[in-house]
């Protein structure tokens, strides 16, 4: 049996999770209406509370400049936080940033390793994207990607060490 303290803590945690889930959902509704300022405000609140979906969406807002000034450093930071939590969409979005050099030095090995993690979620689209990128890698790069995906702590350490976004001009 839980003590009253732990029972109260559990109830507060549950209620808190419902509240920021609501912020995420309300942010989606706002974004669908093209009210990006409201979506940004709601997702920022949820992201700061650890909601991986909100963190990723906020990162994409900064990447594309929707509802926020385009800022690759903030885009990378939010997407990285979400991806580290295991959110496959964020892992894939972060991979695309590394593949295209969006705000970071282009790095196909890191991109492919992130796509390997995303593909492990079972989502076929992540597997297809991983396989397409894999065709661009040398055998050595593919081996490096596999090693990083098998040892995610090394992948995150490498990403954190390279976390120095470079500005990229909007076309």
PyMOL commands that set and color helices and strands:
alter all, ss='L'
color gray80, all
select helices_A, chain A and resi 4-32+36-48+52-64+72-84+88-100+108-119+124-134+139-150+152-161
alter helices_A, ss='H'
color red, helices_A
deselect
rebuild
show_as cartoon
